Amino acid sequence: MIALFTFLILFAAMLIRTVTGFGSALISIPLLSVFFGAKYAIPFITIYECLIDLMILAKEGPSLKEDVAKAWPLLVTGLIGVPLGTEILILSSDRLLKIGMGVALIIFSIMLLWNVKLSHRRDVSRSAAAGLLGGFLCGSVGLPGPPMAILLSSQGFEKNEFRRIIVIFLTAIDFLTFGYYIWVGLITVDMLIQSLKFLPAMVLGFIAGSFAFDRVDEAPFRRLTLGVTLAAGVLLLWSTTN
């Protein structure tokens, strides 16, 4: 039964990531943390994040070149944030990670649902701060997307441009995190072998998301996704009381 739930969670997460450009970790990590614990779920999902990054890049690679220059402040500080966050993951207890993740999910979900805006001004310092926070959250709790989503939506990027920039950022951050997790022993050979079992869920999620991208109204789909992540944050906090 747990294997079936894991398959469905990964399928839904990768569908959401393909449609919106982010959100897969928001769905998968809190739910899988309930079954496997946060210290296993966070590095485990990073494997699939890197794979889905490659699939999205293969599909949209040529259109991303012009957006790399816009993403560089996010990337530089994001890469600095990853090892800092990973140290928190290593040193924290599973319960503390679940509490931190649950609180972060609730706060970011509410901010995104209410469409909270930062300054519309596009400057390097704001992008750098968001990138640092995104990298730190990726290394510590596997959730780099929300700071980027809030920053880019505040700065008025349209749907496709928003998606391209966040794909560039997440790809770089995910791969650095993956390599760092291997280096410190959070991703093991056994975990890589276990991840092979659920590759069909990722592929099916990508196919379904690619089909749905131009066919669904993104606004209600995004609200539904954030509603699920809000509930997942509450579930994580509830799980720490038992």
C-alpha positions as CSV (number, residue, x, y, z in Angstrom):
1,M,0.0,0.0,0.0
2,I,2.8,2.4,0.8
3,A,4.4,1.6,-2.6
4,L,1.1,2.6,-4.3
5,F,0.9,5.9,-2.3
6,T,4.5,6.6,-3.2
7,F,3.8,6.0,-6.9
8,L,0.7,8.3,-6.9
9,I,2.5,11.0,-4.9
10,L,5.4,11.0,-7.4
11,F,3.1,11.0,-10.4
12,A,1.1,14.0,-9.1
13,A,4.3,15.9,-8.1
14,M,5.9,15.5,-11.5
15,L,2.7,16.4,-13.3
16,I,2.5,19.7,-11.2
17,R,6.2,20.4,-11.8
18,T,5.8,20.0,-15.6
19,V,2.8,22.3,-15.7
20,T,4.0,25.1,-13.4
21,G,7.8,24.8,-13.4
22,F,7.9,24.2,-9.7
23,G,5.9,22.6,-6.9
24,S,6.9,18.9,-7.1
25,A,8.8,19.0,-3.8
26,L,6.0,21.0,-2.1
27,I,3.7,18.0,-2.7
28,S,6.1,15.0,-2.5
29,I,8.4,15.7,0.4
30,P,5.8,16.5,3.2
31,L,3.7,13.5,2.2
32,L,6.6,11.0,1.9
33,S,8.1,12.4,5.1
34,V,5.0,11.0,6.9
35,F,5.8,7.5,5.6
36,F,9.6,7.5,5.5
37,G,10.8,10.4,7.7
38,A,12.1,13.7,6.5
39,K,15.8,12.7,6.5
40,Y,15.1,10.0,3.9
41,A,12.4,11.7,1.9
42,I,14.3,14.9,1.2
43,P,17.4,13.4,-0.5
44,F,15.2,10.6,-2.1
45,I,13.1,13.2,-3.9
46,T,16.2,15.1,-5.0
47,I,17.0,12.2,-7.4
48,Y,13.7,12.6,-9.2
49,E,14.0,16.4,-9.2
50,C,17.3,16.1,-11.2
51,L,15.7,13.7,-13.6
52,I,12.6,15.8,-14.3
53,D,15.0,18.8,-14.7
54,L,16.7,17.0,-17.5
55,M,13.4,16.1,-19.2
56,I,12.1,19.6,-19.0
57,L,15.4,21.0,-20.3
58,A,15.4,18.6,-23.2
59,K,11.9,19.8,-24.1
60,E,12.5,23.6,-23.7
61,G,16.3,23.9,-23.9
62,P,16.5,26.2,-26.9
63,S,14.0,28.7,-25.4
64,L,16.0,29.0,-22.1
65,K,19.2,30.6,-23.5
66,E,17.9,34.2,-23.4
67,D,16.8,33.8,-19.8
68,V,20.1,32.7,-18.3
69,A,21.3,36.3,-17.9
70,K,18.1,37.1,-15.9
71,A,18.7,34.1,-13.6
72,W,22.4,34.6,-12.7
73,P,21.9,36.5,-9.4
74,L,19.6,33.8,-8.2
75,L,22.1,31.1,-9.2
76,V,25.2,32.5,-7.6
77,T,23.7,33.0,-4.2
78,G,21.5,29.9,-4.5
79,L,24.7,27.7,-4.9
80,I,26.1,29.3,-1.7
81,G,22.9,28.5,0.2
82,V,22.8,24.8,-0.6
83,P,25.7,23.6,1.6
84,L,24.6,25.9,4.4
85,G,21.1,24.3,4.3
86,T,22.5,20.8,4.0
87,E,24.3,21.2,7.3
88,I,21.0,22.0,8.9
89,L,19.6,18.7,7.4
90,I,22.5,16.7,8.8
91,L,22.4,18.2,12.3
92,S,18.6,18.4,12.8
93,S,16.3,15.7,14.2
94,D,13.6,14.3,12.0
95,R,10.9,15.9,14.2
96,L,12.6,19.3,14.0
97,L,12.8,19.0,10.2
98,K,9.1,18.1,9.9
99,I,8.1,21.1,12.1
100,G,10.3,23.5,10.1
101,M,9.0,22.1,6.8
102,G,5.4,22.2,8.0
103,V,5.7,25.9,9.1
104,A,7.5,26.9,5.9
105,L,4.8,25.1,3.7
106,I,2.0,26.9,5.6
107,I,3.6,30.3,5.3
108,F,4.6,30.0,1.7
109,S,1.3,28.4,0.6
110,I,-0.7,31.3,2.2
111,M,1.5,33.9,0.7
112,L,1.2,32.4,-2.8
113,L,-2.6,31.8,-2.4
114,W,-3.1,35.4,-1.4
115,N,-0.7,36.5,-4.2
116,V,1.5,38.4,-1.8
117,K,3.7,40.8,-3.8
118,L,7.1,42.1,-3.0
119,S,8.5,45.2,-4.7
120,H,7.9,45.2,-8.5
121,R,11.5,46.6,-8.9
122,R,13.9,44.2,-10.5
123,D,17.3,44.5,-8.9
124,V,20.2,42.3,-8.2
125,S,20.0,42.4,-4.4
126,R,16.4,41.2,-4.2
127,S,17.2,38.4,-6.7
128,A,20.3,37.4,-4.7
129,A,18.4,37.3,-1.4
130,A,15.7,35.1,-2.9
131,G,18.3,32.8,-4.5
132,L,20.2,32.4,-1.2
133,L,17.0,31.6,0.6
134,G,16.0,29.1,-2.1
135,G,19.3,27.4,-2.0
136,F,19.2,27.2,1.8
137,L,15.7,25.7,1.7
138,C,16.7,23.2,-1.0
139,G,19.7,21.9,1.1
140,S,17.8,21.8,4.4
141,V,14.2,20.8,3.6
142,G,14.2,20.3,-0.2
143,L,11.9,23.3,-1.0
144,P,13.7,25.8,-3.2
145,G,10.6,26.9,-5.3
146,P,8.5,29.2,-3.1
147,P,10.9,32.1,-2.7
148,M,11.5,32.1,-6.5
149,A,7.8,31.9,-7.2
150,I,7.1,34.9,-4.9
151,L,9.9,36.9,-6.3
152,L,9.1,36.3,-10.0
153,S,5.4,36.8,-9.6
154,S,6.0,40.1,-7.8
155,Q,8.2,41.3,-10.7
156,G,5.5,40.7,-13.3
157,F,7.0,37.9,-15.3
158,E,4.4,36.3,-17.7
159,K,3.6,32.6,-17.5
160,N,6.2,31.2,-19.9
161,E,9.0,33.5,-18.9
162,F,8.3,32.8,-15.2
163,R,8.4,29.0,-15.9
164,R,11.7,29.3,-17.9
165,I,13.6,31.2,-15.3
166,I,12.4,29.0,-12.4
167,V,13.4,25.9,-14.5
168,I,16.9,27.3,-14.9
169,F,17.3,28.1,-11.2
170,L,15.9,24.7,-10.0
171,T,18.0,22.7,-12.4
172,A,21.2,24.3,-11.2
173,I,20.2,24.1,-7.5
174,D,18.9,20.5,-7.7
175,F,22.1,19.2,-9.3
176,L,24.4,20.9,-6.8
177,T,22.2,19.6,-4.0
178,F,22.3,16.1,-5.5
179,G,26.1,16.1,-5.7
180,Y,26.5,17.6,-2.2
181,Y,24.1,15.0,-0.8
182,I,26.2,12.2,-2.4
183,W,29.4,13.7,-1.0
184,V,28.1,13.9,2.6
185,G,26.4,10.5,2.4
186,L,22.8,11.5,2.4
187,I,22.2,9.8,-1.0
188,T,23.5,6.2,-1.0
189,V,23.8,3.5,-3.6
190,D,20.8,1.7,-2.0
191,M,18.7,4.8,-2.3
192,L,19.6,5.2,-6.0
193,I,18.6,1.6,-6.6
194,Q,15.3,2.0,-4.7
195,S,14.5,5.1,-6.8
196,L,14.5,3.0,-9.9
197,K,11.2,1.4,-8.8
198,F,9.3,4.6,-9.2
199,L,10.8,5.9,-12.5
200,P,7.5,5.1,-14.3
201,A,5.6,7.5,-12.0
202,M,8.0,10.3,-12.9
203,V,7.8,9.6,-16.7
204,L,4.0,9.3,-16.6
205,G,3.7,12.5,-14.6
206,F,5.9,14.3,-17.1
207,I,3.9,13.1,-20.1
208,A,0.6,14.0,-18.4
209,G,1.9,17.5,-17.4
210,S,3.2,18.1,-21.0
211,F,-0.2,17.3,-22.3
212,A,-2.0,19.4,-19.8
213,F,0.3,22.5,-20.0
214,D,-1.6,24.3,-22.8
215,R,-5.0,22.7,-21.9
216,V,-5.6,23.7,-18.3
217,D,-6.3,27.1,-16.8
218,E,-3.2,27.7,-14.7
219,A,-4.8,29.9,-12.1
220,P,-7.3,27.3,-10.6
221,F,-4.7,24.5,-11.1
222,R,-2.2,26.6,-9.1
223,R,-4.7,27.3,-6.3
224,L,-5.5,23.6,-6.1
225,T,-1.9,22.7,-5.8
226,L,-1.2,25.3,-3.1
227,G,-4.3,24.1,-1.2
228,V,-2.8,20.6,-1.2
229,T,0.6,21.9,0.0
230,L,-1.1,23.9,2.8
231,A,-2.9,20.7,3.9
232,A,0.4,18.8,3.6
233,G,2.1,21.4,5.9
234,V,-0.7,20.9,8.5
235,L,-0.4,17.1,8.2
236,L,3.3,17.3,8.8
237,L,2.9,19.4,12.0
238,W,0.1,17.0,13.1
239,S,2.4,14.0,12.5
240,T,5.0,15.5,15.0
241,T,2.5,15.4,17.8
242,N,1.9,11.6,17.6
